[in-house]
């Protein structure tokens, strides 16, 4: 215990004062007189100077003695090191903590003499030393002294010198003098070998000279490709794929290799043909469309009229209507042929067929079948020519591409519009039972039980023939032979000769399939049935001259109409022998037709170029429209047809012109809606309408 | 083939038609009734327009396709009927 330490704070002050004093003295010695004056003052006042931040303690505290124990413990060493003991599985304090404090370390390069490295070095040195024994004696002495002086010399030198002294010093002093310079260097030149005995070896091989070798080819041909990938292009690609797949399927089904070969040949021919013809054919579709567009432009006003024009004047015209001329169809090739037949296509409502021929017995020439579309008034869509005049035609309802035609020479033919050759697909001939007189009317019937197409024809030779298309051959069956009643002449032997009647027109009942009417040249109308070939169901004494047309009412099942060259149009109820209505038109009537939209409207055309439209519901006695429609006054109108859906009629004349007319609203009147009552539409209403009229007439008749 | 030729002739001789031309898929005129420079100009311009119109129609509904294109201007009407590989252009003066 050192008492000095107890009085540390006090001593501090003293030390400070002393140091201050010393410092001043030094200054005094160093500096000039000015400071010296100050030091005198300082030196005089040896009183203790308290630093301002010194602790202020009481006397008792000042006297307090603090005990300090000096130990050999490392004050920095931790006193409680805890280690986890795996043996016991707990944390345990280590009993003994290392108190060693290392203040300074330096790695030295002294090697103990007895170690391996020491011995090795010693051995090497010996070898070196042996070679320079003799010359080194004096140098040794010098070296010895040098060694002794230099404390840093390795000990081995000492040992060396020690060992060397033992060796007989039979060295020449001369050598020593000569090699004085060398020898001191030699021991110093000893290699410093490394501890790891590491040595490096390297070798370099000969680098081969490099040489470039090149080869150049022609660059592959390049083209630029650009395409757009739109939704529709992708769609197109898919569609093509589908088609290809379907084609391959069909080809597989086609089987026989012979067929395939022929197919391939045909394909090759086709491709070569196509490439030759410069593909102008492909424009055909576009050309057609453009032609129609051009026509539409030219006849724009007509097209507008057709669609939208309603004659406003009809409101002021009491129940009288007009016909507005629209388009005119004519073709140079059919210029001098009269229109002998008109028929609308049941599927394409703007397409109609016109048959051209001649009614003149003396002047018989060729015939033509033209099909016009309202979209293109300047040129027909289809054109067929034949040797003999066409007298009648009919388009099949289910197959709108089949047109049945009757010729002046008694032949019938079927034209297929899908194959636009000029020749008919099927034709009757003298062998196959053609008529011997002109065929006046043909009409398609429903397919027979074998799904064969069949149609009927009526001719002046008195036969009504049913033609069936069996395996691309026309087979005929005589249905009825018309006989003139009451003209049986008795010949001896009891045979009865019948004069053959000449049929000029017929019409099939809309609902009762087997029943049909035939008009004859004598003016009689026979009601016949397909099943009875010899007997007529009924006979009507219709006209004084040949019956030109008969037509069943499209709505009313009992009513039919007939017209004749005797200037009259008559409307009948087939149960009553006398006509319901008779109209005298002052001129031979060429054709009559019922309107498809009303049971009481019909149109008649006369040879004086007039068209008459009647509506029985409005005016029972007179036509509500009486209008000259012929292109030129001289022309006689031969046929008329109503369009099934549009309010237009087509009228054909004997110069080959067809005129399309629009019916004014008055002509198309529908029953007026009474306020509050619903308008009933449909055939029932039409039938009822007509019935009412008929009943009126019948009552009158019964009364009379 | 003759039918198409006839149809084109008829169109050309129709009332008010100024000119007709047939252009192939790349916009190169194949057949024309107008002079060369006008033809080339019409062909190039209308080809682009038709492609654009066709693309528009088909983008809206890929199952649909352009049937024809009509441009009515003050002086005349240009009618374009696109086909699979060809374009038929007719310029008409709709007489009014």
Contacts between the chains, C-beta under 8 A, distances in Angstrom:
chain1	res1	chain2	res2	distance
A	228	B	55	7.8
A	230	B	55	6.2
A	230	B	58	6.9
A	230	B	59	6.0
A	231	B	58	7.3
A	231	B	59	5.8
A	231	B	62	5.3
A	232	B	55	7.5
A	232	B	58	3.3
A	232	B	59	6.4
A	232	B	62	4.1
A	234	B	62	7.7
A	235	B	58	7.8
A	235	B	62	3.6
A	235	B	63	7.2
A	236	B	62	7.7
A	277	B	1	5.7
A	279	B	85	6.9
A	279	B	86	7.6
A	280	B	1	6.3
A	280	B	4	5.6
A	280	B	5	7.1
A	280	B	22	7.3
A	280	B	30	7.8
A	280	B	31	7.5
A	281	B	1	5.3
A	281	B	4	5.8
A	282	B	83	6.0
A	282	B	84	6.6
A	282	B	85	5.8
A	282	B	86	5.9
A	283	B	4	6.0
A	283	B	8	7.8
A	283	B	22	5.7
A	283	B	83	5.9
A	283	B	86	4.9
A	283	B	88	5.6
A	284	B	3	6.8
A	284	B	4	4.6
A	284	B	7	7.2
A	285	B	83	6.0
A	286	B	68	7.9
A	286	B	81	3.8
A	286	B	82	6.9
A	286	B	83	4.1
A	286	B	86	6.6
A	286	B	87	7.6
A	286	B	88	4.2
A	287	B	4	5.7
A	287	B	7	4.5
A	287	B	8	5.8
A	287	B	11	7.0
A	287	B	81	7.5
A	287	B	88	5.9
A	288	B	7	6.6
A	289	B	67	6.7
A	289	B	68	5.6
A	289	B	81	4.7
A	290	B	11	6.1
A	290	B	20	7.8
A	290	B	68	7.3
A	290	B	79	5.8
A	290	B	81	4.6
A	290	B	88	5.3
A	290	B	90	5.1
A	291	B	7	5.8
A	291	B	10	6.5
A	291	B	11	5.2
A	291	B	14	7.8
A	293	B	68	6.5
A	293	B	70	7.0
A	293	B	79	4.9
A	293	B	81	7.4
A	293	B	90	7.3
A	294	B	11	5.6
A	294	B	14	5.1
A	294	B	16	7.8
A	294	B	17	6.1
A	294	B	79	7.1
A	294	B	90	6.0
A	294	B	92	5.6
A	295	B	14	7.1
A	297	B	16	6.9
A	297	B	77	6.3
A	297	B	92	5.4
A	297	B	94	4.2
A	298	B	14	6.5
A	298	B	15	5.1
A	298	B	16	6.1
A	298	B	92	7.9
A	298	B	94	7.1
A	298	B	95	7.1
A	300	B	94	6.3
A	378	B	10	7.0
A	378	B	14	6.9
A	379	B	7	7.9
A	379	B	10	5.9
